[in-house]
Amino acid sequence: VINQDKPAKMADESLTIGDYMVDKMSKNKELDYHFVSSKSAQKGLKKGDYYMVITLPEDLSQRATTLLNPEPQKLTIRYQTSKGHGMVAAKMGETAMTKLKESVSQNITKIYTSAVFSSMTELQSGLKEASTGSQALASGAKTAQAG
């Protein structure tokens, strides 16, 4: 696994999808993940040491921040399988990518929910301020009328 992802801001929080995924993968005992540099990954793939290489691109978190935009950007995770391992590598790659997609989807859903609730709290605060301002105007109008 090559994690090139860079942090991004969403709803006043730092978003690090790549780090989140690395953390989840490192705790997963079903597959033997190795977290290496791009050079080591390509060398290991070529030699047949690795069944596949997963690359988390540097814009992964940034793309996730567009979730609330009218035209959100798709998240892309690249992977290559070892030609020397054939069908085994393809099946393992398919399984690994399915699990990664599920993990990312769950994380993005949490972030989206948090952002929506944060927006609702801000809206509620704004409505309270508007209500208070409206009451002050009404009170001022009564005072002006009486005065």
C-alpha angles and dihedrals in degrees: 000000000000114000110199094154119132124207119261134189123247125168091347091305131108111246119205108171092165094055090045091053093046089051092050093045093049089056093047110098096184093080129035102235121187119197108213145148121274091254094051091046094053091045092049092047092050093048092047094246091123129045091208145354120226117198120198102201123227093248096052095107093039091055090050089058090065091066093106094044121104089246108032118195119241118248111237127199115181124212137177127195128214112258090209093062096049116175095010092056092046093052093045090047092051092049093046093048092049090053092046092051091050092049094048091045091054092048093048090049090054091049092046092050091048091050092048092050090046090053091048091051090051090049091049090050090049092050091051090051091049091049092049090048091049091051091050090051092049091049091048091049091052091049091049091048092049094043 
